[in-house]
């Protein structure tokens, strides 16, 4: 009997607390939505920045690869000429 009263009192207290504090006001909901919208805008902007950075990195890699190919070609040419002078 004591357990049942304790559970009932606990449930009643919890229910009263939820009723008093569980409902957000319209202003709170609007503020939460505004904050979520700002977060979404910031995330989209960050995604665009990251995409731009990735494209720049890919272009830099391509330039580095081209430069490396040019150096290798020049090195091969120098070796061939040097080898030809020896022979």
Secondary structure by P-SEA (a helix, b strand, c coil): caaaaaaaaaaaaaaaaaaacccccaaaaaaaaaaaaaaaaaaaaaaaaaaaaaaaaaaaaaaaaaaaaaaaaaaaaaaaaaaaaac
